[in-house]
Amino acid sequence: SFPITTDSPETQAFFNQGLAFLYGGWPQEAERSFQTASLADPDALMPQWGVALSRRLRDPSEAGLWLDGLVESRKRAAPQTALETALLAALPTTAAVQTEDANSWRSRMHQALRSAIVKLPRQVELKAILASLLSDGWHPWLKELDESPDRVLSLIADVAAARPDHPAPRFGLRLWANGLRHDPYHTKKKYFDSKNL
């Protein structure tokens, strides 16, 4: 559970579901859950954030409308938590980055999340989201952003230490499995059992 600013239990439940899909590397399913969360509470910003991020990962050319809508919604929104504010600020708007400029978009989001982690070191969800993005083998985040697998594993270990029930170790499993010809069983034995992750 990632508590967000909403009075709707349905919105909270579908947001949690969307985040789980996003962590699992299924942005198209995450988008559906976030959209359902947004329907239950149209004023909640985090479901809109989830749709915009999912769509940006799935089909960058279709993300612009949601990113622009998120900018307008923020002008009318109630105060957000520090974590929500950091995540909303990390997602570049179409005004800041052209939708087709994927490299620039990834770089800006990466820098914003790294900065937010420094400012809010106890917010494990920031580390979890960054780790998830960096460990997604279908997107070239690691190579483009000059990140290393060890730095990602450090994020994952921090999340796992703070929240043992968090799915963060699965991000690392996906990261290494994608680098080892999609062999998650041997990846787990070689890298994760030995590190107690």
N, C-alpha and C positions, 0 to 999 in steps of 0.2 A: 504494500500500500504506500502510495505517495500522496499524502493529503494535499488537496488543492483548495483554492478559494471558491467554494460553491456551497449552496444550501441544499443541493439536490443529491440524494444518495445514489440515484441512477447515474448522474454525471460522474460522481466519484468512482463508482464501480466500473463504468465503461472506460474512464480514463486509465484506471489501473490495468484493465485488460489491454488497452491500446499500448501502454508502455511495455507490458509483458511481450506483446507481439513485436514491438520495435526492438526490444532487447534480443528477441529470438531471431532477428534478421528478416522479418516478414513485414516490410513497410506497407504493402497493399492491404494486409489484414489490420495492421495498426491503424491505418487511415480510416477504415470502416468503423472501428471502435471509437476513435476520436470524434468522427462525425456524429455518431449516435450520442456520445457524451455531450457534444455541442448542441444537439437538438433538445436534449433534456434541460439544458441551461444555456441559452444563447448568450448570456452575459459573461459566462466563465471564459477566461482567456486561455487557460492551459489546454483545453481540448482543441481550440483553434491553433495554438502553437503546435500541438501534436499533428494535426492535419497538415499544416504548412511544412513541418519537418519531414513527415512521411512522404508527402507528395514531392518534396524537393529531392529526397533520396530515390524515389521511384521513377518520377518523370519530371525533371527540372522545368521543362517547357510549360507545365501546367501549374506550377507553384505560385506564379505571380499574383493571381487573384486572391489566394488565401493570405499571402504575405501582405498585400495591400490592405485587405480586410482586417488583418490583425493590427496594423498600424492605426486604423480608424477606431477599432474597438478599444485600444489602449487609451485613447483620448477620453472615453466615457467610463472606463473601468474603475472599480473600487480599489483601494490600496491592496497591494499584493505582498506576500511574504518575501523575505530576502532571497530565498531560493528561486521562487517564481520570477522575481524581478531579474535575477541573473540569467535565467534560462531564456526569458523573453528578450533580453538585451543581446544575448549571444546569437540569436537567429537573425542574420542580416535581412534587411528589407530590400525590396526591389529598388528603392530609391538609392540605397547604399551600394548595391551590387546588382549588375544586370543578371537576369535569370540564367542566361546562356553561359555566363562566365563561371563555370563550375570550380575552377581552380581558385579563383579569388574568393568565391563564397566559402569553400572549405577552409581556406586559410583564415578568413575573418572569424568564422565560427570557432575554429580551433584556438586561435589566440584569445578570443573572448572567454572560452571555457577554461583555458589554462589560467587566465587572470582571475576569473571568479573562484577557482579552486584555491588560489593563494589568499584571496580575501575571505573566503568562507571554508576553511580547511575541514570543518566538522560536517559539512554537508556532503555525505557520501554519494548522494544521488548525482551530483555534478561529476564526480569521478566515474560513477557507473555509466552515465550517458556518454562521456568522452571515451571511456574504454570501449563501449559498445560500437561507437562510430569508428574508432581506430581498428577494431578487431574484425570489422566486416570485410571479408575477403572479396566481396563483389565491388568494393569501392576502393580507389587507390589512395586512401588517406595516409597510410603509413609512409609510403615512398614520397609522396608529394610534400608532406609536411615535415620531413626529416625527423620522424619519430622512430623509435626502436621498439622491437618486441619487449625488451627488458623494461622500458619505461611504461609500456602498457601493462605488463605483468605487475609492476609496482602499484599502479592504480588499482588493479584488480585485487591485489593482496590487501591494500588499505581498506577497500570496501568489504572484503570477506572478513577482515579482523574486526571491523566496526559492526557489521551486520552479518553474522554467519548464515542467516536464512536468505540472504540476497542472492540472486542468480548470477552475480558477477563472475564467479569462476567459469561459468559456461561461456562467457565472452572470450576468455583466454583459450578455452578448449577450441572454440571456433577459429580463433586467430591462428593457433598452431596447426589445427587440422587442415585449414586452407593452404598452409605452407607445406604440408606433408601429404599431399595428394588425397585429402579428405579421408584420413584414417583416424577417426576420433578415438577408437579404443586404444591403439598404440600410443597416440598422442597423450592420452590421459595417463597411461602407465609410465611413459617416459618423462613427462614434464610436470604433471600435476600431483600424482600420488607422492612423488619424491619431495614435493614442496609443501605437502599437506594443504593443498588448495582444493 
